[in-house]
Amino acid sequence: MAYRYDHILIRYGELSLKGKNRNSFIKQLYDNVRKACTGFPSLEFEKQHDRMYIFLHDEDANKVCEVVSKVFGISSLSLAVKVPSDIEEIKKACLEVLPLDQDKTFKVAARRNDKTFPVISDQINRIVATTILKNSNWKVDVHNPDYKIVIEIRHDASYIMTNKITGAGGYPVGVGGKAMVLLSGGIDSPVASFLMMKRGVRIECIHYASPPYTSQNAQDKVLELARLISGYQGEILVHVIPFTNLQLAIYQNAPESYAITIMRRMMMRIATEMAKKRNALAIATGESIGQVASQTLESMNTINAVTNIPIIRPVVCMDKVEIIDLSKKIGTYDTSILPFEDCCTIFTPKNPVTKPRIDKCEKYEAKWDFESMVKQCVDQAESILITPILKEDEIF
């Protein structure tokens, strides 16, 4: 048989340290990888206690690697060719998959997981290296080779790999519970979403829309940001909240300087109800201390007062340059800076209060029945399922 790269070998990340929870972590990672790869129907998946394998069939190996490399809980992955555990088949496969018509340097590193295999690792290295040297102009370089040929001898088969792709690391999304993320169209909240998922927290997102003051382009921008980060957990449910009436009521009943603070308190109330409805254990935001008026410690304290659910702020101590750098790394920056304003920026007052008082907020909020409007926002939310592969969104 002719050999070609037909598998992806996945190595586990931090989850390997988790002792008794290891099996549940591996199962969650297995489910996440399968979900992320729904756009590749021919793939087959297999999980073992120390590795996971994807059989590619006829799928595009590079595209699958690109998707899988974003799944949290993976230390690294490699394209591999699966061969019978026979030294002649291993030699044959190496000759067929390597570009031996080019002048390259190489190193062979065999790992004999199956100790019953009759050839020890050092001998495998020498046999394969000799075969390559006899059939090409390649040269051995043990320090900085062009190709490091890794051969894993396992009980069921052997795997030959020549590359290692860095994985996303972290924990498999889902092992840390679920949180509601307030996803605006800015730079910070997609980064906060990414950091939540990296620690194993599955997220759903809330977006506050205020048509006609905010455009459909602004909502589409947020959905695109959700799509860009959805690959890290397989899919993301985005709850679009109709916020216009409640936002107008705020400006009718509160002084302009307090409008942003009260708006954030209303958003937090809505997020709390959505979290209860969707069994989320926390709320997450993209707030960073001192970045804007509503993100001083006094403002955060006043906003937090309306809920008992934990509020997590993953970027709270990062400066703007650090956040921007991470947004570029995860691919959200160019979309975040598109000029479509959300409800937080379009109604920004000239002189917002930086040290708001809870008693004053409660005084202004008592002027109208905001509770029924909060309930209406929750009841009228539209939930949109976003997947990594561009598909028609499924409306719940």
Secondary structure, 3 states (H helix, E strand, C coil): CCCCCCEEEEEECHHHHCHHHHHHHHHHHHHHHHHHCCCCCCCEEEECCCEEEEECCCCCHHHHHHHHCCCCCEEEEEEEEEECCCHHHHHHHHHHHCCCCCCCEEEEEEEECCCCCCCCHHHHHHHHHHHHHHCCCCEECCCCCCEEEEEEECCCCEEEECCCEEEEECECCCCCCEEEEECCCCCHHHHHHHHHHHECCEEEEEEEECCCCCCHHHHHHHHHHHHHHHCCCCCEEEEEEECHHHHHHHHHHCCHHHHHHHHHHHHHHHHHHHHHHCCCCEEECCCCCCCCHHHCHHHHHHHHCCCCCCEECCCCCCCHHHHHHHHHHHCCHHHHCCCCCCHHHHCCCCCCCCCCCHHHHHHHHCCCCHHHHHHHHHHCCEEEEECCCCCCCEEC
